[in-house]
Amino acid sequence: MTHPLCPNCAHSVSFEHVYVEHDGIRILDDICASIPRGECTAIVGPNGAGKTTMVLVLLHEISYRGTVTFHGYAESRPRVGYVPQSLSFDRGMPLTVLEFMAAFHQKKPLCFGVSRAQRERLLPLLEKTACSHLANRPLGALSGGELQRVMLSAALSQEPELLILDEPASGIDFKGGEVCCELLDRFRKEKNFTQLMITHDLSTVAAHASHVICLNRRIVAEGNPHRILTPEVLAATFGPHRGVPAPGAIPGTAQNLPDSCCRKES
Amino acid sequence: MELGFVSFFCELIGKVIPLECMQMRFMQEALLGLILIAPMAAVAGTQVVNFRMAFFSDAIGHSAFAGVAFGLLCSVSPDLTMPLLALLVGLGIMAVKQRSGLSTDTIIGVFFSAVVAAGLAVVSRYPQAARDMQMFLYGDILTISDAEIAALVGLLALFLIFQYFSFNKLICVGLNLQLAKAHRIHVMIHQYLFAALLSLIVIFSVKAVGVLLVTAMLITPAAAARNLASSYGKMLWISVLISLVCAVAGLLLSAQDWMRTAAGATIVLCTCAVFCVSLLFRRRTRS
């Protein structure tokens, strides 16, 4: 899928030889990957593989070496919508769903109420995620699935060009996760944004992602999930993880491949 | 030094509240000071409660000890060293939090210990300083000066401007840093400004209710409001109302012949009573 500003770019974002180190420990090692425009890309990998770090690099939240390029956006960076894994709030706080949504957009302090203009803009968004009945309910009273859908509404209210989701199905049951992913598929087709999600759930990847990046501090494999999620790749990605693997310690990893720094689907 | 606008408001208070105790200038000044401090403490307290920063405000309150100590050591008025040290401690905690991998509680704990130890070290070296310390331990709003009231007016103006531009953004920052940054909010600016203003409010509240009760003055009205409010916006206004009513009621009660208690402690007792009542209403709402 191409973009009017950059008709030749099939990719929304590309990582070229990106390294991240913290206290002498290499968290991301020579990352070369790309995120196709207008599609759903999943980053999979075990705990400590650097998935969240990769997202932090995208958000310019962490210092790194290498190049991250955004292709075909009017500004130097796309408008980013972000759905975090969780919110750190006291569940007794009486912040309502509508106040939460308006906090990101309204200039007038919320203690003077949510303006009519914001209500008219935000309620249809809540309607789209089947959350309009929750508008006046406190955030702390929502179930995991409801909170996830509300956070999705808040991210969509940004009219994102790139939507990043950190474990969208974590903490919610299978049905809730499925509903969330189906909503995302529908919105992506409607709004034509690029979606990037971190997930552990391979069934979600198989059902909803058109591109997958297997990460274990290095890129193990990248491409169409139906073609690259082979037993060998999964073993290399999710195998026993004990600190930084020695060069060549993981069979089939990108470093053993002859042509490039990462194995890409042909 | 008497300031014109302070005299005007003091006379107004004397006329509006025709009680005998309120005809004395120091009581009128104390009430004026409380009317300025209470709303700020209530608004800041709402944010402190919702974003679990009670320990932060406690550490700032205890920096009053070190503020007095440094004032004595440098022969400078504690009225100057206390706010300066509170600012230093507040911003210091934020800076160390940003740059170290330590948990916020640990960092605050270290600062807390350091400021208390500094105060105690000076008291042990200069025993005559103990009397000054006692004043800050229990608070003494009745000795508030016109200059302090003028400083409070300035602080209130700054605080209102800051809240107008940052109130919504602080909610976002408190919920999730990455989410706030993704919405292009300058997180660090809001965090540092809030820490600085909170430090100043806390140190002025120390004057009103003392180091021991300063956290209660911030937290109790907000906690009571939380039991009653159905939204964040309403929580703020209820908290301001509780704080103001309790401040006025506490001061008036403390001056009665049958009470004769410390003003700060009486104010905090009033807020605690309101909190207990709010618990009953919360249960009724739930049932």
HADDOCK unambig.tbl for C-alpha pairs under 7 A between the chains (distance, minus, plus):
assign (segid A and resid 80 and name CA) (segid B and resid 182 and name CA) 6.04 0.50 0.50
assign (segid A and resid 81 and name CA) (segid B and resid 182 and name CA) 6.52 0.50 0.50
assign (segid A and resid 82 and name CA) (segid B and resid 179 and name CA) 5.95 0.50 0.50
assign (segid A and resid 82 and name CA) (segid B and resid 182 and name CA) 6.25 0.50 0.50
assign (segid A and resid 84 and name CA) (segid B and resid 179 and name CA) 6.69 0.50 0.50
assign (segid A and resid 87 and name CA) (segid B and resid 175 and name CA) 5.34 0.50 0.50
assign (segid A and resid 87 and name CA) (segid B and resid 176 and name CA) 5.61 0.50 0.50
assign (segid A and resid 88 and name CA) (segid B and resid 175 and name CA) 5.15 0.50 0.50
assign (segid A and resid 88 and name CA) (segid B and resid 176 and name CA) 6.17 0.50 0.50
assign (segid A and resid 89 and name CA) (segid B and resid 51 and name CA) 6.89 0.50 0.50
assign (segid A and resid 89 and name CA) (segid B and resid 175 and name CA) 5.68 0.50 0.50
assign (segid A and resid 90 and name CA) (segid B and resid 50 and name CA) 6.34 0.50 0.50
assign (segid A and resid 93 and name CA) (segid B and resid 50 and name CA) 6.11 0.50 0.50
assign (segid A and resid 93 and name CA) (segid B and resid 226 and name CA) 6.98 0.50 0.50
assign (segid A and resid 94 and name CA) (segid B and resid 226 and name CA) 6.78 0.50 0.50
assign (segid A and resid 94 and name CA) (segid B and resid 229 and name CA) 6.80 0.50 0.50
assign (segid A and resid 94 and name CA) (segid B and resid 230 and name CA) 5.85 0.50 0.50
assign (segid A and resid 94 and name CA) (segid B and resid 231 and name CA) 4.84 0.50 0.50
assign (segid A and resid 94 and name CA) (segid B and resid 232 and name CA) 5.23 0.50 0.50
assign (segid A and resid 95 and name CA) (segid B and resid 231 and name CA) 5.32 0.50 0.50
assign (segid A and resid 95 and name CA) (segid B and resid 232 and name CA) 4.65 0.50 0.50
assign (segid A and resid 96 and name CA) (segid B and resid 231 and name CA) 5.78 0.50 0.50
assign (segid A and resid 103 and name CA) (segid B and resid 168 and name CA) 4.82 0.50 0.50
assign (segid A and resid 103 and name CA) (segid B and resid 169 and name CA) 6.61 0.50 0.50
assign (segid A and resid 103 and name CA) (segid B and resid 171 and name CA) 6.87 0.50 0.50
assign (segid A and resid 103 and name CA) (segid B and resid 172 and name CA) 6.61 0.50 0.50
assign (segid A and resid 104 and name CA) (segid B and resid 169 and name CA) 6.95 0.50 0.50
assign (segid A and resid 104 and name CA) (segid B and resid 172 and name CA) 6.77 0.50 0.50
assign (segid A and resid 104 and name CA) (segid B and resid 183 and name CA) 6.93 0.50 0.50
assign (segid A and resid 108 and name CA) (segid B and resid 164 and name CA) 6.99 0.50 0.50
assign (segid A and resid 109 and name CA) (segid B and resid 164 and name CA) 5.89 0.50 0.50
assign (segid A and resid 109 and name CA) (segid B and resid 167 and name CA) 5.61 0.50 0.50
assign (segid A and resid 109 and name CA) (segid B and resid 168 and name CA) 5.74 0.50 0.50
assign (segid A and resid 110 and name CA) (segid B and resid 168 and name CA) 6.27 0.50 0.50
assign (segid A and resid 110 and name CA) (segid B and resid 233 and name CA) 5.75 0.50 0.50
assign (segid A and resid 111 and name CA) (segid B and resid 233 and name CA) 3.72 0.50 0.50
assign (segid A and resid 111 and name CA) (segid B and resid 234 and name CA) 6.66 0.50 0.50
assign (segid A and resid 111 and name CA) (segid B and resid 236 and name CA) 6.68 0.50 0.50
assign (segid A and resid 112 and name CA) (segid B and resid 233 and name CA) 6.72 0.50 0.50
assign (segid A and resid 113 and name CA) (segid B and resid 233 and name CA) 6.48 0.50 0.50
